[in-house]
Amino acid sequence: MNNSVVLPLIIPLLTAIVLVFLPNRVRAQRIVAVIGVLGNLVAALVLIGQIDRNGIQTLHLGGWAPPYGIVFVADMLSGLLVLTTSVISLFCLWFMFRSVEKQREKMYIYPLFQFLLVGVYGSFLTGDLFNLFVCFEVMLIASYAMMVLGGSKRQLRETLKYMMVNILSSALFVATMAYLYGAVGTLNMAHLSQRVAEIGQGGMLDVIAVLLLLVFSLKAGLFLFFWLPGSYSAPPAAVRALFGGLLTKVGLYAMIRVFSLIFYHESQVTHTWIAAMSAATMILGSIGASAYRDVPRIINYNVIIGVGFVGFGLSLGAVHAWDGIIFYLLHDMLAKTLLFVLAGMLIAAAGTERLQDMGGLIKRYPLLGWLVFGTMLALVGIPPLSGFPGKLLLLRSGIEAEAYWLFGIGLASSFFVLYSLLRIFRMAFWGAEKDTKGDKGAGEEGTAQRAVTGMAPAILGMFALLIAMGLAGERVYGLVRQASEVLGNAALYIDAVMKG
């Protein structure tokens, strides 16, 4: 029995329980939260080392033989996502310390932060669909509370919309699992793969596959992203950063796992839908990023473009595309989190979200300005930054698969990312500095200087990771290759779980 597989869930769960009993002791909450996040970072590194040395790690709770009971599985894809999540959570926690006022710190934001991590880690590590649903719900319930924390009219409106969409998708998820269990008699993902191969994918199983695609697309913001731009603009900047780096990626991970492990036998129907939805997502995301003039919505539409780009790789259905999907996904999680944090600092410094009311900030905040520029280059895919290897691998896979129209849309979306973020850099940091009066929706009142100056070590460290991922691409690619081998060969995952 390998307990290290479940440590990433246990640590934030225990941390959250302790934090619940410290509601008014802000300093104690901060210390406990940091200890929990650092513990998870160590646990993630240990888990990566075990997977690298010994292959896929499994844990069958209660000693039940597969496919019965609860199983947790850590292959290299899960391990890399757990490690990336741990880095992001440490970064966002630091930003919370610098940007969230003490009144909100006493509203259980740190326990909610830890409960959200429980759901994210659980989604990456679970080995059956039912527990994937449970972990989704843990993550979503925590995100509902974090989004509405503070109680402004805007937050309440956007939280209601966000809740309705996710309740609808969760209800559809439960119904689809019931149909799937009735058809094959199991929800263990490894066993599902075996049963679908035995029965033959088609008919009802194709319908179930399309329904699961709809569920995960709603949660990831793939085409059905109407809820995302407003919802991700409502909460405080630190919460936006956490959401932007993690939440849509959990939906994408579920799509990757299900359509590489379970429904990969007859992929024409689902992959055609994924291709069409990805193309529409990249196009509409590019239009939104170019059309809006407020910083949060521009950043949110860039999240949507990234989701569409991952969907583009998934739609190819080719073994060699997995390398690009994984590399790009890891990069996008880190880069989007940094972009959201920089955007929050920019809004705090300018006192407004509106680009037309910004200008000349490069004089007072040169580090912030040039980091926005550098993060933009990473997201566009300029070498030697982290976005280059993943984008290159995905675009090359598009050409090899002769998906020229998707290749063209994916390439064009990078130019729209460049245009939208370059506009932020030009309008906010250059020209004449404008006298603006901050409003409550623009950021946390009275925290501008604290947020910008206090975050310098963290944002420099995060940007250094983007550089390191690009420069050490060969080493990162070695780990990515291990992950893609499992995605391209379902038997490796099945053997590890069923014989575990």
C-alpha positions in Angstrom: 0.0 0.0 0.0 1.5 3.4 -1.1 0.2 6.1 1.2 2.2 8.8 -0.7 -0.5 8.7 -3.4 -3.1 10.1 -1.0 -1.0 12.5 0.9 -1.8 15.5 -1.4 -5.4 15.1 -0.4 -4.8 14.4 3.4 -2.5 17.4 3.9 -4.9 20.2 2.7 -7.9 18.4 4.3 -6.2 18.3 7.8 -5.0 21.9 7.2 -8.5 23.1 6.4 -9.9 21.4 9.5 -7.3 23.1 11.8 -8.0 26.5 10.1 -11.7 26.3 10.7 -11.0 26.6 14.4 -8.8 29.8 14.0 -11.3 32.2 12.3 -10.2 35.4 14.1 -6.5 34.6 14.5 -5.2 35.8 11.1 -1.5 35.4 11.9 -2.0 31.8 13.1 -4.1 31.1 10.0 -1.4 32.3 7.7 1.3 30.2 9.4 -0.9 27.0 9.3 -1.8 27.7 5.7 1.8 28.1 4.6 2.9 24.9 6.4 0.1 23.0 4.7 1.0 24.3 1.2 4.7 23.7 1.8 3.9 20.2 3.0 2.0 19.5 -0.2 4.8 20.8 -2.3 7.2 18.3 -0.6 4.6 15.5 -1.0 4.3 16.3 -4.7 8.0 16.1 -5.2 8.2 12.8 -3.4 5.4 11.4 -5.5 7.0 12.5 -8.7 10.2 10.8 -7.7 8.4 7.5 -6.9 6.6 7.6 -10.2 9.9 8.3 -12.1 11.7 5.4 -10.4 8.9 2.8 -10.0 6.2 3.7 -12.5 2.5 4.2 -11.8 1.6 4.3 -8.1 -1.8 3.0 -6.8 -3.6 2.9 -3.5 -6.6 0.7 -2.9 -8.4 2.0 0.3 -9.6 -0.7 2.7 -7.6 -3.4 0.9 -10.4 -4.1 -1.6 -9.2 -5.9 -4.7 -9.8 -4.0 -8.0 -12.2 -3.0 -9.4 -14.1 -2.8 -6.0 -13.6 -0.1 -3.5 -12.0 3.3 -3.8 -8.7 3.5 -5.7 -6.3 6.4 -6.1 -3.8 6.3 -9.0 -0.8 8.5 -9.7 0.8 8.3 -13.1 3.2 10.9 -14.3 0.4 13.1 -15.7 -1.3 13.2 -12.3 2.0 13.7 -10.6 3.0 16.7 -12.8 -0.4 18.3 -12.3 -0.2 17.8 -8.5 3.3 19.4 -8.5 2.2 22.3 -10.7 -0.9 22.9 -8.5 1.3 22.9 -5.4 3.5 25.6 -6.9 0.5 27.7 -8.0 -1.2 27.3 -4.5 1.9 28.6 -2.8 2.1 31.6 -5.2 -1.6 32.5 -4.8 -1.4 32.1 -1.0 1.5 34.6 -0.9 -0.6 37.0 -3.0 -3.6 36.5 -0.7 -1.4 37.6 2.2 -0.5 40.8 0.3 -3.8 41.7 -1.3 -6.8 40.5 0.8 -7.9 42.8 3.6 -8.1 41.4 7.2 -11.9 41.5 7.3 -12.0 38.9 4.5 -9.2 36.9 6.1 -11.6 36.3 9.0 -14.3 35.0 6.7 -12.7 31.5 6.4 -11.0 32.2 3.1 -8.0 30.1 4.1 -10.0 27.0 5.0 -11.9 27.4 1.7 -8.6 27.7 -0.1 -7.5 24.4 1.4 -10.8 22.6 0.7 -10.6 23.8 -3.0 -7.2 22.2 -3.2 -8.6 18.9 -1.8 -11.0 18.8 -4.7 -8.4 19.7 -7.3 -5.9 17.1 -6.0 -8.6 14.5 -5.7 -9.7 15.0 -9.3 -6.1 14.5 -10.5 -5.6 11.3 -8.4 -8.9 9.5 -8.3 -9.2 6.2 -10.2 -13.0 6.1 -10.7 -15.6 8.4 -12.1 -17.8 8.6 -9.1 -15.0 9.9 -6.9 -14.1 12.3 -9.8 -17.6 13.7 -9.4 -17.2 13.9 -5.6 -13.9 15.8 -5.9 -15.4 18.1 -8.5 -18.1 19.0 -6.0 -15.7 19.6 -3.2 -13.8 21.9 -5.4 -16.9 23.7 -6.7 -18.5 24.2 -3.3 -15.3 25.8 -2.0 -15.2 28.0 -5.2 -18.8 29.1 -4.7 -18.0 30.4 -1.2 -14.7 32.0 -2.3 -16.4 33.7 -5.2 -19.1 35.3 -3.1 -16.9 36.2 -0.2 -17.4 39.8 0.6 -21.0 39.9 -0.6 -21.0 42.7 -3.2 -23.9 42.8 -5.6 -21.6 41.9 -8.6 -20.2 38.9 -6.7 -23.7 37.7 -5.8 -24.9 38.0 -9.4 -21.9 36.2 -10.9 -21.8 33.5 -8.3 -25.5 32.7 -8.9 -24.7 32.2 -12.6 -21.6 30.2 -11.9 -23.6 28.0 -9.5 -26.4 27.4 -11.9 -24.1 26.3 -14.7 -22.2 23.9 -12.5 -25.2 22.5 -10.8 -26.6 21.7 -14.3 -23.4 20.1 -15.4 -23.1 18.1 -12.1 -26.7 16.8 -12.5 -25.9 15.7 -16.0 -22.7 14.1 -14.8 -24.6 12.0 -12.2 -27.2 10.9 -14.8 -24.6 10.0 -17.3 -22.7 7.9 -14.7 -26.0 6.1 -14.0 -26.4 5.2 -17.7 -22.8 4.2 -17.9 -23.0 1.9 -14.8 -26.1 0.4 -16.2 -24.4 -0.3 -19.5 -21.1 -1.8 -18.3 -21.5 -2.4 -14.5 -18.5 -0.4 -13.2 -17.2 3.1 -12.7 -13.6 2.2 -12.0 -11.8 3.9 -14.9 -9.3 1.0 -15.6 -12.1 -1.5 -15.5 -14.3 0.8 -17.6 -11.6 0.7 -20.3 -11.6 -3.1 -20.3 -15.4 -3.4 -20.4 -15.8 -0.8 -23.2 -13.2 -2.7 -25.2 -15.0 -6.0 -24.6 -18.5 -4.7 -25.4 -17.4 -2.5 -28.3 -17.9 1.3 -28.3 -20.9 2.3 -30.2 -24.6 3.0 -29.8 -25.4 3.9 -26.2 -21.7 4.1 -25.3 -21.3 6.8 -28.0 -24.2 8.7 -26.5 -22.6 8.4 -23.1 -19.3 9.6 -24.4 -20.9 12.7 -26.0 -22.7 13.5 -22.7 -19.5 13.2 -20.7 -17.9 15.5 -23.3 -20.7 18.0 -22.7 -20.2 17.8 -18.9 -16.5 18.3 -19.0 -16.8 21.1 -21.6 -19.1 23.0 -19.3 -16.6 22.7 -16.5 -13.6 23.5 -18.6 -15.1 26.4 -20.6 -14.7 24.7 -23.9 -17.1 26.4 -26.2 -19.8 26.6 -23.5 -17.8 29.4 -21.7 -20.5 32.0 -21.4 -20.3 31.9 -17.6 -16.5 32.3 -17.4 -15.7 36.0 -18.3 -18.1 37.5 -15.8 -17.6 34.9 -13.0 -13.8 35.1 -13.0 -14.0 38.9 -12.9 -16.1 39.1 -9.7 -13.9 37.8 -6.8 -10.8 39.4 -5.3 -7.6 39.3 -7.4 -6.0 36.5 -5.5 -9.1 34.3 -5.9 -9.2 35.1 -9.6 -5.6 34.0 -9.9 -6.3 30.7 -8.2 -9.4 30.1 -10.4 -7.6 31.1 -13.6 -4.7 28.8 -13.0 -6.6 25.7 -11.7 -10.4 25.4 -12.3 -10.7 25.0 -16.0 -7.7 22.7 -16.0 -9.5 20.2 -13.9 -12.2 19.9 -16.6 -9.5 19.6 -19.3 -7.8 16.9 -17.3 -11.0 14.9 -17.0 -11.5 15.1 -20.8 -7.9 14.0 -21.4 -8.2 11.0 -19.0 -11.7 9.8 -20.2 -11.0 10.1 -23.9 -7.5 8.6 -23.7 -8.4 5.7 -21.3 -12.1 4.8 -21.8 -13.6 6.2 -25.0 -10.7 6.0 -27.4 -11.8 3.0 -29.6 -14.2 4.9 -31.9 -13.1 8.5 -31.6 -14.6 9.9 -34.8 -17.7 11.3 -33.2 -16.3 12.7 -30.0 -13.1 14.0 -31.6 -15.1 15.7 -34.4 -17.1 17.5 -31.7 -14.0 18.4 -29.8 -12.4 19.8 -33.0 -15.4 22.0 -33.8 -15.8 23.2 -30.2 -12.1 24.0 -29.9 -12.1 26.0 -33.1 -15.1 28.0 -32.0 -13.5 28.5 -28.5 -10.3 29.9 -30.0 -12.2 32.1 -32.4 -14.7 33.5 -29.9 -12.0 33.8 -27.2 -9.8 35.8 -29.6 -12.7 38.1 -30.5 -13.5 38.7 -26.8 -9.9 39.4 -25.8 -9.6 41.9 -28.6 -13.0 43.6 -28.1 -13.0 44.4 -24.4 -11.3 47.3 -22.7 -11.2 46.2 -19.1 -8.3 44.2 -17.8 -10.1 41.3 -16.1 -12.2 40.4 -19.1 -9.2 40.5 -21.5 -7.3 38.1 -19.2 -10.4 35.8 -18.8 -10.8 35.6 -22.6 -7.1 34.6 -22.8 -8.0 31.7 -20.4 -10.7 30.7 -22.9 -8.2 30.8 -25.8 -5.9 28.5 -23.9 -8.7 26.0 -23.2 -9.4 25.9 -26.9 -5.8 25.4 -27.7 -5.6 22.3 -25.5 -8.9 21.1 -27.1 -7.2 21.5 -30.5 -4.5 19.0 -29.4 -7.0 16.6 -27.9 -9.1 16.6 -31.1 -6.2 15.3 -33.2 -6.5 11.9 -31.5 -2.8 11.2 -32.3 -0.3 9.6 -29.9 2.4 12.2 -30.7 -0.1 15.0 -29.8 -0.1 14.0 -26.1 3.4 15.5 -25.6 2.3 18.9 -26.7 -0.9 18.8 -24.7 0.8 18.0 -21.4 3.7 20.4 -21.9 1.3 23.2 -22.9 -1.1 22.5 -20.1 1.6 22.7 -17.5 2.9 25.9 -19.0 -0.6 27.4 -19.2 -1.3 26.7 -15.6 1.8 28.6 -14.4 1.7 31.4 -16.9 -2.0 32.2 -16.5 -1.7 32.3 -12.7 1.2 34.7 -13.0 -0.8 36.8 -15.5 -3.8 37.0 -13.2 -1.5 38.1 -10.3 0.2 40.7 -12.4 -3.2 41.9 -13.6 -4.4 42.2 -10.0 -1.3 44.2 -9.1 -1.8 46.4 -12.1 -5.4 47.2 -11.2 -4.4 47.9 -7.6 -1.6 50.3 -8.8 -3.8 52.1 -11.3 -6.9 52.2 -9.1 -9.1 51.1 -12.0 -9.9 48.1 -14.2 -10.5 50.2 -17.4 -7.6 50.5 -19.8 -8.6 53.9 -21.1 -8.1 55.3 -17.6 -4.6 53.9 -17.2 -1.3 55.2 -18.5 2.3 55.9 -17.6 2.7 53.3 -14.9 6.1 52.2 -16.2 7.7 55.1 -14.4 6.5 54.0 -10.9 6.3 50.2 -11.5 9.0 49.2 -14.0 9.3 45.7 -12.6 5.5 45.1 -12.9 5.5 46.4 -16.5 8.4 44.3 -17.8 7.0 41.2 -16.1 3.7 41.7 -17.9 5.6 42.0 -21.1 7.7 38.9 -20.4 4.6 36.8 -19.4 2.9 38.0 -22.6 5.9 36.6 -24.6 5.7 33.3 -22.7 1.9 32.9 -23.5 2.5 33.7 -27.2 5.2 31.0 -27.3 8.4 33.0 -27.9 11.6 31.0 -27.2 13.2 30.3 -24.9 10.2 30.7 -22.6 7.9 27.9 -21.4 5.1 28.4 -24.0 7.4 27.6 -27.0 7.9 23.8 -26.6 4.2 23.0 -26.0 2.9 25.2 -28.8 5.5 23.9 -31.2 4.6 20.3 -30.5 0.9 21.0 -30.8 1.2 22.9 -34.1 3.5 20.3 -35.5 1.0 17.6 -34.6 -1.7 19.6 -36.3 0.3 19.6 -39.5 1.2 15.9 -39.3 -2.5 15.0 -38.7 -3.3 17.2 -41.8 -5.7 19.3 -39.6 -4.6 22.4 -41.5 -7.7 24.5 -40.6 -7.3 23.8 -36.9 -3.5 24.6 -37.3 -4.4 27.9 -38.9 -6.9 28.8 -36.2 -4.5 27.8 -33.4 -1.7 29.8 -34.9 -3.9 32.8 -35.4 -5.1 32.7 -31.8 -1.5 33.2 -30.7 -1.5 36.5 -32.6 -4.7 37.6 -30.9 -3.1 36.7 -27.5 -0.2 38.9 -28.5 -2.4 41.8 -29.6 -4.7 41.7 -26.5 -1.8 41.6 -24.0 0.4 44.0 -25.9 -2.5 46.5 -25.7 -2.6 46.1 -21.9 1.2 46.7 -21.8 1.0 49.8 -24.1 -2.1 51.5 -22.7 -1.3 50.8 -19.0 2.4 51.4 -18.8 3.2 53.9 -21.6 1.9 57.4 -22.4 0.9 60.1 -19.9 0.1 59.0 -16.4 -3.5 59.6 -15.6 -5.1 60.6 -12.3 -7.6 57.9 -11.4 -9.7 57.3 -8.4 -10.0 53.7 -7.4 -13.4 52.2 -6.9 -14.5 49.2 -4.9 -14.7 46.9 -8.0 -11.3 47.8 -9.2 -9.4 46.0 -6.4 -8.9 45.9 -2.7 -8.9 49.5 -1.3 -5.7 50.7 0.2 -3.6 47.7 -0.8 -1.9 49.0 -4.0 1.6 49.6 -2.6 1.5 46.5 -0.4 0.5 44.3 -3.2 3.0 45.6 -5.8 6.1 45.9 -3.6 5.5 42.9 -1.4 5.0 40.5 -4.3 8.3 41.2 -6.1 10.2 38.0 -4.9 7.2 35.8 -5.7 6.5 37.2 -9.2 10.2 37.0 -10.1 10.4 33.4 -8.9 7.3 32.5 -10.9 8.7 34.1 -14.0 12.0 32.3 -13.4 10.0 29.0 -13.6 8.7 30.0 -17.0 12.2 30.6 -18.2 13.5 27.4 -16.6 10.7 25.3 -18.3 11.9 26.7 -21.6 15.6 26.4 -21.1 15.4 23.0 -19.4 12.8 21.8 -21.9 14.7 18.6 -22.6 14.5 17.5 -18.9 10.8 18.6 -18.6 10.1 16.8 -21.9 11.5 13.5 -20.4 8.8 13.7 -17.6 6.2 14.7 -20.1 7.1 11.8 -22.3 6.5 9.4 -19.5 3.1 10.9 -19.0 2.2 10.7 -22.7 3.2 7.1 -22.9 0.5 6.2 -20.5 -2.1 8.3 -22.4 -1.1 6.6 -25.6 -1.1 3.1 -24.2 -4.1 2.5 -22.0 -2.8 -1.0 -21.1 -0.1 0.6 -18.9 -2.7 2.3 -16.7 -5.0 -0.7 -16.7 -2.2 -3.1 -15.6 -1.1 -0.9 -12.8 -4.6 -0.6 -11.4 -6.0 -4.0 -11.9 -2.9 -5.8 -10.8 -2.2 -3.4 -8.0 
